[in-house]
């Protein structure tokens, strides 16, 4: 997959790892703040999740736009 985006293996691992870890942290904090019934921090986690999704979509569009075919 890294060759599709024209990235090195290390760059792709960092990108994919960051998205995966951020998603797992989001799941953890949503569950934690739901059990603690802390709506203020739950709203913060929600907005951080929205920003994460927007940044991921923007980054995917950027990487897809710079794709150069071999033919």
PyMOL commands that place a pseudoatom at each C-alpha (Angstrom):
pseudoatom trace, name=CA, resn=UNK, resi=1, chain=A, elem=C, hetatm=0, pos=[0.000, 0.000, 0.000]
pseudoatom trace, name=CA, resn=UNK, resi=2, chain=A, elem=C, hetatm=0, pos=[2.875, 2.361, 0.711]
pseudoatom trace, name=CA, resn=UNK, resi=3, chain=A, elem=C, hetatm=0, pos=[3.962, 2.234, -2.924]
pseudoatom trace, name=CA, resn=UNK, resi=4, chain=A, elem=C, hetatm=0, pos=[0.480, 3.371, -4.015]
pseudoatom trace, name=CA, resn=UNK, resi=5, chain=A, elem=C, hetatm=0, pos=[0.927, 6.570, -1.996]
pseudoatom trace, name=CA, resn=UNK, resi=6, chain=A, elem=C, hetatm=0, pos=[4.563, 6.895, -3.119]
pseudoatom trace, name=CA, resn=UNK, resi=7, chain=A, elem=C, hetatm=0, pos=[5.809, 6.718, 0.485]
pseudoatom trace, name=CA, resn=UNK, resi=8, chain=A, elem=C, hetatm=0, pos=[8.661, 4.855, 2.087]
pseudoatom trace, name=CA, resn=UNK, resi=9, chain=A, elem=C, hetatm=0, pos=[7.790, 1.951, 4.362]
pseudoatom trace, name=CA, resn=UNK, resi=10, chain=A, elem=C, hetatm=0, pos=[8.723, 3.980, 7.442]
pseudoatom trace, name=CA, resn=UNK, resi=11, chain=A, elem=C, hetatm=0, pos=[6.541, 6.937, 6.440]
pseudoatom trace, name=CA, resn=UNK, resi=12, chain=A, elem=C, hetatm=0, pos=[3.574, 4.659, 5.785]
pseudoatom trace, name=CA, resn=UNK, resi=13, chain=A, elem=C, hetatm=0, pos=[4.035, 2.781, 9.075]
pseudoatom trace, name=CA, resn=UNK, resi=14, chain=A, elem=C, hetatm=0, pos=[4.147, 6.074, 10.994]
pseudoatom trace, name=CA, resn=UNK, resi=15, chain=A, elem=C, hetatm=0, pos=[1.007, 7.338, 9.244]
pseudoatom trace, name=CA, resn=UNK, resi=16, chain=A, elem=C, hetatm=0, pos=[-0.979, 4.111, 9.632]
pseudoatom trace, name=CA, resn=UNK, resi=17, chain=A, elem=C, hetatm=0, pos=[0.242, 3.605, 13.194]
pseudoatom trace, name=CA, resn=UNK, resi=18, chain=A, elem=C, hetatm=0, pos=[-0.753, 7.115, 14.224]
pseudoatom trace, name=CA, resn=UNK, resi=19, chain=A, elem=C, hetatm=0, pos=[-4.256, 6.669, 12.843]
pseudoatom trace, name=CA, resn=UNK, resi=20, chain=A, elem=C, hetatm=0, pos=[-4.633, 3.264, 14.527]
pseudoatom trace, name=CA, resn=UNK, resi=21, chain=A, elem=C, hetatm=0, pos=[-3.340, 4.444, 17.910]
pseudoatom trace, name=CA, resn=UNK, resi=22, chain=A, elem=C, hetatm=0, pos=[-5.482, 7.595, 17.795]
pseudoatom trace, name=CA, resn=UNK, resi=23, chain=A, elem=C, hetatm=0, pos=[-8.545, 5.470, 17.020]
pseudoatom trace, name=CA, resn=UNK, resi=24, chain=A, elem=C, hetatm=0, pos=[-7.832, 3.076, 19.888]
pseudoatom trace, name=CA, resn=UNK, resi=25, chain=A, elem=C, hetatm=0, pos=[-7.302, 5.986, 22.292]
pseudoatom trace, name=CA, resn=UNK, resi=26, chain=A, elem=C, hetatm=0, pos=[-10.601, 7.468, 21.152]
pseudoatom trace, name=CA, resn=UNK, resi=27, chain=A, elem=C, hetatm=0, pos=[-12.419, 4.204, 21.842]
pseudoatom trace, name=CA, resn=UNK, resi=28, chain=A, elem=C, hetatm=0, pos=[-10.784, 3.943, 25.268]
pseudoatom trace, name=CA, resn=UNK, resi=29, chain=A, elem=C, hetatm=0, pos=[-11.623, 7.509, 26.313]
pseudoatom trace, name=CA, resn=UNK, resi=30, chain=A, elem=C, hetatm=0, pos=[-15.201, 7.298, 25.047]
pseudoatom trace, name=CA, resn=UNK, resi=31, chain=A, elem=C, hetatm=0, pos=[-15.754, 4.197, 27.133]
pseudoatom trace, name=CA, resn=UNK, resi=32, chain=A, elem=C, hetatm=0, pos=[-13.942, 5.630, 30.142]
pseudoatom trace, name=CA, resn=UNK, resi=33, chain=A, elem=C, hetatm=0, pos=[-15.817, 8.937, 30.165]
pseudoatom trace, name=CA, resn=UNK, resi=34, chain=A, elem=C, hetatm=0, pos=[-19.124, 7.205, 29.475]
pseudoatom trace, name=CA, resn=UNK, resi=35, chain=A, elem=C, hetatm=0, pos=[-18.663, 4.977, 32.516]
pseudoatom trace, name=CA, resn=UNK, resi=36, chain=A, elem=C, hetatm=0, pos=[-17.609, 7.977, 34.624]
pseudoatom trace, name=CA, resn=UNK, resi=37, chain=A, elem=C, hetatm=0, pos=[-20.591, 9.964, 33.285]
pseudoatom trace, name=CA, resn=UNK, resi=38, chain=A, elem=C, hetatm=0, pos=[-18.341, 12.932, 32.534]
pseudoatom trace, name=CA, resn=UNK, resi=39, chain=A, elem=C, hetatm=0, pos=[-20.146, 14.711, 29.703]
pseudoatom trace, name=CA, resn=UNK, resi=40, chain=A, elem=C, hetatm=0, pos=[-17.703, 17.642, 29.468]
pseudoatom trace, name=CA, resn=UNK, resi=41, chain=A, elem=C, hetatm=0, pos=[-14.707, 15.418, 28.696]
pseudoatom trace, name=CA, resn=UNK, resi=42, chain=A, elem=C, hetatm=0, pos=[-16.861, 13.199, 26.478]
pseudoatom trace, name=CA, resn=UNK, resi=43, chain=A, elem=C, hetatm=0, pos=[-17.683, 16.243, 24.337]
pseudoatom trace, name=CA, resn=UNK, resi=44, chain=A, elem=C, hetatm=0, pos=[-13.961, 17.052, 24.111]
pseudoatom trace, name=CA, resn=UNK, resi=45, chain=A, elem=C, hetatm=0, pos=[-13.233, 13.505, 22.954]
pseudoatom trace, name=CA, resn=UNK, resi=46, chain=A, elem=C, hetatm=0, pos=[-16.012, 13.789, 20.375]
pseudoatom trace, name=CA, resn=UNK, resi=47, chain=A, elem=C, hetatm=0, pos=[-14.566, 16.979, 18.908]
pseudoatom trace, name=CA, resn=UNK, resi=48, chain=A, elem=C, hetatm=0, pos=[-11.065, 15.512, 18.910]
pseudoatom trace, name=CA, resn=UNK, resi=49, chain=A, elem=C, hetatm=0, pos=[-12.475, 12.513, 17.030]
pseudoatom trace, name=CA, resn=UNK, resi=50, chain=A, elem=C, hetatm=0, pos=[-14.139, 14.802, 14.458]
pseudoatom trace, name=CA, resn=UNK, resi=51, chain=A, elem=C, hetatm=0, pos=[-10.836, 16.635, 13.943]
pseudoatom trace, name=CA, resn=UNK, resi=52, chain=A, elem=C, hetatm=0, pos=[-9.000, 13.309, 13.613]
pseudoatom trace, name=CA, resn=UNK, resi=53, chain=A, elem=C, hetatm=0, pos=[-11.445, 12.100, 10.954]
pseudoatom trace, name=CA, resn=UNK, resi=54, chain=A, elem=C, hetatm=0, pos=[-11.208, 15.386, 9.032]
pseudoatom trace, name=CA, resn=UNK, resi=55, chain=A, elem=C, hetatm=0, pos=[-7.415, 15.366, 9.111]
pseudoatom trace, name=CA, resn=UNK, resi=56, chain=A, elem=C, hetatm=0, pos=[-7.341, 11.730, 7.999]
pseudoatom trace, name=CA, resn=UNK, resi=57, chain=A, elem=C, hetatm=0, pos=[-9.677, 12.445, 5.082]
pseudoatom trace, name=CA, resn=UNK, resi=58, chain=A, elem=C, hetatm=0, pos=[-7.667, 15.508, 4.052]
pseudoatom trace, name=CA, resn=UNK, resi=59, chain=A, elem=C, hetatm=0, pos=[-4.413, 13.545, 4.259]
pseudoatom trace, name=CA, resn=UNK, resi=60, chain=A, elem=C, hetatm=0, pos=[-5.883, 10.641, 2.248]
pseudoatom trace, name=CA, resn=UNK, resi=61, chain=A, elem=C, hetatm=0, pos=[-7.100, 13.049, -0.441]
pseudoatom trace, name=CA, resn=UNK, resi=62, chain=A, elem=C, hetatm=0, pos=[-3.672, 14.677, -0.568]
pseudoatom trace, name=CA, resn=UNK, resi=63, chain=A, elem=C, hetatm=0, pos=[-1.883, 11.337, -0.856]
pseudoatom trace, name=CA, resn=UNK, resi=64, chain=A, elem=C, hetatm=0, pos=[-4.338, 10.137, -3.505]
pseudoatom trace, name=CA, resn=UNK, resi=65, chain=A, elem=C, hetatm=0, pos=[-3.977, 13.342, -5.515]
pseudoatom trace, name=CA, resn=UNK, resi=66, chain=A, elem=C, hetatm=0, pos=[-0.209, 13.061, -5.773]
pseudoatom trace, name=CA, resn=UNK, resi=67, chain=A, elem=C, hetatm=0, pos=[-0.411, 9.496, -7.107]
pseudoatom trace, name=CA, resn=UNK, resi=68, chain=A, elem=C, hetatm=0, pos=[1.456, 9.108, -10.405]
pseudoatom trace, name=CA, resn=UNK, resi=69, chain=A, elem=C, hetatm=0, pos=[0.468, 6.125, -12.521]
pseudoatom trace, name=CA, resn=UNK, resi=70, chain=A, elem=C, hetatm=0, pos=[2.965, 3.980, -14.395]
pseudoatom trace, name=CA, resn=UNK, resi=71, chain=A, elem=C, hetatm=0, pos=[1.397, 4.146, -17.743]
for i in range(1, 71): cmd.bond("trace and resi %d" % i, "trace and resi %d" % (i + 1))
show_as sticks, trace
zoom trace
